[in-house]
């Protein structure tokens, strides 16, 4: 008689090993996912010169596509309609810059003499600061004194201001030209790019979902820019009117500056406030007279930021303010000012996509205001 089979006891070690391997596989997959996201973040950071024009062109294409569609209804060919829209956009930006050139140059010509006047006016406020700075320099000289005269210190010379400005201007012009050219091709292609994306979807349900996501992203981003542009235009008009009533030179310049900089959350109004403060010190004889200018602008921006914008843009977009601030910090760290401009549109895009994908719905719920 044959001995009984012992398949179950002999198979237990294999089962135990297989069960024990599951957490290791899961932990390994999580580690791989984490490494993937770190690598993707590094790629986005270091490839910003390449990715920034693409992202800006896509956002502008989503914003300007309805204009191309309107021109197509008038039996204008798609490529010609895209060219007209791009030329109108570039011409509008160029006309605005030309309109602001003379006032800006006037302030730049006055800046050397005016800065000396500001220094005299702020002399009383600078004295305590100067004393602290001198004490710090003396302390630093004492702590960094070189006791060994035979040792030479090496000082690295930083690039000059002219080199930095030239390099920055060169990158800006190349990026702007790339954005405009890519924008034209995106607008001229119409729905062709969307149709190609839809073809990549495996099922009919996914194709319908992709079309719905694309349409909602376009609608939400378009409404966001339209609402924000209207609010910023009102802010510019209010700022220009206040500067005119307070006898500030070139009120139109400050109104346009306030409206444009307000597209950059948090940082834009701060920069405009600093510029107005400096200009007020230049224009008025004393600090007591000059403080009214930044104070009035601060009141206008507080009303706009705390009441008007949340009332209209907040209800329309329904975005979590914490998520908006985190997105602003993240994209500002990645891509600088351009990242600050696209922070909210990118958040809108992520929210729409997550709300249409079942596994990502918790992220969409977190990004929602309610």
WOTA-V360194 format. One record per helix or strand of 2 or more residues. SS is the DSSP state (~ for helix, > for strand). FROM is the first residue (numbers start at 1). LEN is the number of residues. If there is no record, write none. Layout:
BEGIN
ss:SS from:FROM len:LEN
ss:SS from:FROM len:LEN
END
This chain:
BEGIN
ss:~ from:7 len:40
ss:~ from:48 len:26
ss:~ from:78 len:44
ss:~ from:123 len:21
ss:~ from:161 len:29
ss:~ from:192 len:8
ss:~ from:204 len:42
ss:~ from:251 len:11
ss:~ from:267 len:17
ss:~ from:287 len:31
ss:~ from:321 len:15
ss:~ from:337 len:20
ss:~ from:358 len:10
END
